[in-house]
């Protein structure tokens, strides 16, 4: 039986799992704080009754004044303790939610990450998670405490005189009606505001990320217009949202406190008829005024209550994306032979691979070549389990990769793409990410063997130089050499280089190829290269075309049997000869 999807309250309950005790203590302190805030009203009523009864005992008045002051101080003390407890629990919850989101992104298919703009994910992990702070840290204890004390006060009024208890509530239904009318459609309007701000955020990220291209092609005006339009739409959504809620919210805030409109005339009539004592009348007047403060505080959180469903939905939409299904128990892999059997794969509605079959023996070097869009990188990503195959299967050592835990598979395969990412950390730590337990000496040794050491030592701070955001302080070729060193430090038995030398010049490419050939001795190496001259010595070459295997064999065999490979080789040599002649001319 399918599990019923959790609602907003269910998710908040789930998020707060380990911190409910802190929230319970915060709620109790908040209720005590509100109760202490209400106590001075009772003290004032007793003082007024005593004055009307001509009590002349200074000690009586002094005691009630001191009590009122004490309760007022205790109100802020309990409020402070409640706020401290709720925020301590909340910031722990927010940290855990961000941790869950980060871990989730490591388990979802690559297609989801490609389809979701990075700006949107950043917005969810930072701004949206932050937006839960008010709900968890304030609404839960403060709203709960105010409601509890208001109910207790109303019950006390009913005990004093049920008629005055009813009278003191006359404005509440009217005020609540205004409030409920305001909340009707609130989520829809807020969702529209969120969508428009998402578009603004995505456009801003796109504009900043593509500023170099925009400047180079003189597109600043049109691109700025796109950003301006998104900004205006976001502003308009906020204005429409406020315009639709402000009149009703103002009405509710005006009507709710107007309790004396009913309490004073009806109380006077009952008092003159002799059915209501003066003491009860005075206490009702004072406490009925005190009821509205907590209720107005509750109403002040209406915006946050209206937003919380949308906010939680955005977060949980990420958390509920189906994972790549993998077991948790490690399996035994006797060898590292890779076999693709009738592998098919579709990206959305487009079929990318059609019944692909080939094998890669342990310790061999296999190259994947073919025109752009032929499916080479898709095969590499499928072997690395960044995506799941749509049909057929891929095995390593006879074990289907879908039956291998992700952690075990990640330790088995080192994957380097042309767009590998460097973090804004030191060069040393970026390399060490391949093996977090590696010593500084091991990091430097693999850098030497990967041909990185010399250029690293020429940097301002050597291995302690920061790579910058996305490795922006380094050239494309330098970034790729660092990522190759990182992959080699991993010591995985299978290495995939997905056009990993795309950004390097021929001289550096030769250095990297020589380094890689030494580093992968005894390992299974899968190479996707756009320069055919770099893969001519491969044990086996697979030629891909339109998602199918067009040919396979050694370099010489393919020159004899594959017209596509022969044409690619001819074109490659023509480009290389032209570059050489241009260099000679210069």
Secondary structure, DSSP 8 states (H G I E B T S, - for coil): -------HHHHHHHHTGGGHHHHHHHHHHHHHHHHHHHHHHHHHHHHHHHHHTT---HHHHHHHHHHHHHHHHHHHHHHHHHHHHHHHHHHHHHHHHHHHHHHHHHHB-HHHHHHS-HHHHHHIIIIIHHHHHHIIIIIIIIIHHHHHHHHHHHHHHHHH-HHHHHHTTHHHHHHHHHHHHHHTTHHHHHHHHHHHHHHHHHHHHHHHHTHHHHHHTT-HHHHHHHHHHHHHHHHHHHHHHHHHHHHHHHHHHHHHTTTHHHHHHHHHHHHHTTSS-HHHHHHHHHHHHHHHHHHHHHHTTHHHHHHHHHHHHHHHHHHTS-B----SS--------EEEEEEEEEETTEEEEEEEEEEE-TT-EEEEEESTTSSHHHHHHHHTTSS--SEEEEEETTEEGGGS-HHHHHHHEEEEETT----SSBHHHHHHTT-TT--HHHHHHHHHHTT-HHHHHTSTTGGG-B--GGGTTS-HHHHHHHHHHHHHHTT-SEEEEESTTTTS-HHHHHHHHHHHHHHTTTSEEEEE-S-GGGSTT-SEEEEEETTEEEEEE-HHHHHHH-HHHHHHHHHHHHHHHHHHHHHHH-
